Amino acid sequence: SRHLLILTAYGMIFFGDHSFGPHGYNSLFYFAFLPTAFILFSVKKEKAWINFYLTLLLALILAGPLYTYRLLPPGDWALHIQDKVHLLNLLSAFMLCSLYSGFVTINNYRRNLKLSIASTALQTTLDNATDAIWSLNKNYELTTVNKSFQQLVKQFYGANHVPLGVNILNYLHNPQQPPVLEHMYAQVLEGAQIHEEVELSGEVYEVSAAPIRSHDNQVLGATFTARSISQIRQALSDLDESQRIMKQITGTINDVFFLYDITEKRYLFISPNCKEIMGVPDDYFYNGGSYTTDFVHPQDKAIMYEANRLVDRGEAYDRDYRIFVAGEERWVNEKSFPIKNERGETIRNSGTLTDITEKKRSAQKLKETQDNLTQITKTINEVVFLYDSLAKQYLFISANCIDLLGVPDSFFYAGSDFTRQYVLEEDHARLYQAYNDLSTGSEYSIEYRASINGKTRWLKEASFAIRDEAGKLIKICGIVSDITEAKLMAESLLRSQQSMEEAQALAQVGSWEMLFYEQEPVWSKETYKVFGIDPN
C-alpha cells in the first residue's frame, strides 16, 4: 500500500507539472483509481465490494468531464490553469479518500477475521467443557451457551434447544421447579459473585456466577457455570464407607496396611494399628515423618533405603528388618507392591508390615536346638529328625543320615520322599498307616526294610507328635536306627530255638530257664508236655 501511494503521488507531481492535457488527466485518473481497485479486489467480502462500487461510481462521475475535454477541438478544451489546479486537487482528494477507504476495509476485514477465529475457538472450547456455561446481558438475554448448558436446560426445563438472544426468564420457565436460578440472575446482575450448591431435578449442582463489567466497572451482564456434584458426593460417601470398613478390618488383624503416593511423596492411608506394631500413631506418617531415619535399627537402614529405590523403579520387595518400639528391639517383615497407571508409570505403593519378633525368636531357638541335636547325634548311632507337618518339610535331620540311610540331609530338606524311593514296596502300606495313626494321636514304633547302598537293611522308626494348644498336630519328632544286626541275631536265635525244640521233642526231654530280673521261669514246649500243662 505504501508503494502504491508513493507511485500515485509521483504521477500527480509529474503529470500535474508537465501534462495538463486530456492524456494527463486520464493518467491521473488511473493513478487515483487503480490503486484503490487493486486493494479492494484483494478483499473478497460483501462490504468491501460495496465500497468498490461506490468508489467506481464516484470515479466515473469525476472522470466524465475529462473525457469531454478530449472530444473538443484543440484550443477549446484548454482550461484556465487555475481550473486545472482545482480539478487536480479534487482528483487528489478523491484518490486519497479511496486509498483510505481501502486501508480501512482491509484492517476491518483482518480484525473481523481474527475475531471470528477467536470466537470459533472459544465456542469449541466451551462445547468441550463438561460444565454447563452460559452468559446473559442486562436484559436477561442469552449471549453465550455451550452444549452442556443445552443438556442442562433439557433436563431441568424440558427445552430441546435454546437459541441465543432469547430472554431466559421468559423462555425457560418450569413452574414445578423452585426459581433458584432466577434469584441468582438478579443478584449477579446487581454485581454480586455467587458460589452455591443448588438442587435441580433431583441432582446437586455447584453453580458459580460473576458479573461481566466494562472498563469503567459498569455491569454489562453475567456469566454462569454449573457442574453436577452428585456423583462426586456419592463417590466421597463410598470412599468414607470404604475407609470405615478398612479401619474395621485392619483393627482386627495384626498387619499394618499402607498406601503411599510416590509422585506426591505422602501417605494416602495407613492402618491405625501402626501405633501398637510400629510404636507411632498414623499422624506421624501423614505429617511426613521419616520412620526409617527415626526408628529403624542402624544396621538395617541400608536395607530400607535400597527398598525405597526399588519402589521408585516400580519393583516389589520383601524385607525383614529391626525397629525400636518403646526402646525394645523388634523384628518386622515389610512387603511392598507397586501400583501403575495406564501408561505403565508407578504412581502408588501399597504394602503390609507384620511383626515377626516371635517368629524370629522361635527360629533362633530352633537353630540353637538344632545345633544341640547336631552335637548329640554325633555321639550316637541313630538319626534324629524334626518334621513340620503343616509346612510339609523337615526342620532338622541329623547329618549322620548319610551313614545310616545312605542319603545326605539335603535330600530331606529338598522335600524328597525317602519312603517312596528307598523303602521296600511291601512295607509302604504299614509305614503310611503309621503316619496316619500319628496324625490322629497315636504314636508309632515300626520296623521296615529299605534299600541302602544296594543292600537291604532293617530300620526301626519311633516317632511322637508335637501339638499346639488346641491339640492340632504341628510337628513330628522321631528317631531312626539301623536294627539289621539285631534282626539277624534274632533270626539266628530263633533258628537255634527251633532246632532245640525239635531235638527235645525227639528225645521227649524238656528244659527250662529262670529269668532273674522278671522272676519268671521259661519252659520249653516239651516241658509243658512232660507235666501235662497247657502252655496257655
Secondary structure as GFF3:
##gff-version 3
##sequence-region A 1 536
A	DSSP	alpha_helix	2	18	.	.	.	ID=ss1
A	DSSP	alpha_helix	22	41	.	.	.	ID=ss2
A	DSSP	alpha_helix	46	71	.	.	.	ID=ss3
A	DSSP	alpha_helix	81	128	.	.	.	ID=ss4
A	DSSP	beta_strand	132	137	.	.	.	ID=ss5
A	DSSP	beta_strand	142	145	.	.	.	ID=ss6
A	DSSP	alpha_helix	147	156	.	.	.	ID=ss7
A	DSSP	alpha_helix	168	171	.	.	.	ID=ss8
A	DSSP	alpha_helix	180	189	.	.	.	ID=ss9
A	DSSP	beta_strand	194	200	.	.	.	ID=ss10
A	DSSP	beta_strand	203	213	.	.	.	ID=ss11
A	DSSP	beta_strand	219	228	.	.	.	ID=ss12
A	DSSP	alpha_helix	230	251	.	.	.	ID=ss13
A	DSSP	beta_strand	256	261	.	.	.	ID=ss14
A	DSSP	beta_strand	266	270	.	.	.	ID=ss15
A	DSSP	alpha_helix	274	278	.	.	.	ID=ss16
A	DSSP	alpha_helix	282	286	.	.	.	ID=ss17
A	DSSP	alpha_helix	291	295	.	.	.	ID=ss18
A	DSSP	three_ten_helix	298	300	.	.	.	ID=ss19
A	DSSP	alpha_helix	301	312	.	.	.	ID=ss20
A	DSSP	beta_strand	317	325	.	.	.	ID=ss21
A	DSSP	beta_strand	328	340	.	.	.	ID=ss22
A	DSSP	beta_strand	346	355	.	.	.	ID=ss23
A	DSSP	alpha_helix	357	377	.	.	.	ID=ss24
A	DSSP	beta_strand	382	388	.	.	.	ID=ss25
A	DSSP	beta_strand	393	397	.	.	.	ID=ss26
A	DSSP	alpha_helix	401	404	.	.	.	ID=ss27
A	DSSP	alpha_helix	409	413	.	.	.	ID=ss28
A	DSSP	alpha_helix	418	422	.	.	.	ID=ss29
A	DSSP	three_ten_helix	425	427	.	.	.	ID=ss30
A	DSSP	alpha_helix	428	439	.	.	.	ID=ss31
A	DSSP	beta_strand	444	452	.	.	.	ID=ss32
A	DSSP	beta_strand	455	467	.	.	.	ID=ss33
A	DSSP	beta_strand	473	482	.	.	.	ID=ss34
A	DSSP	alpha_helix	484	507	.	.	.	ID=ss35
A	DSSP	beta_strand	512	515	.	.	.	ID=ss36
A	DSSP	beta_strand	520	523	.	.	.	ID=ss37
A	DSSP	alpha_helix	525	531	.	.	.	ID=ss38
###
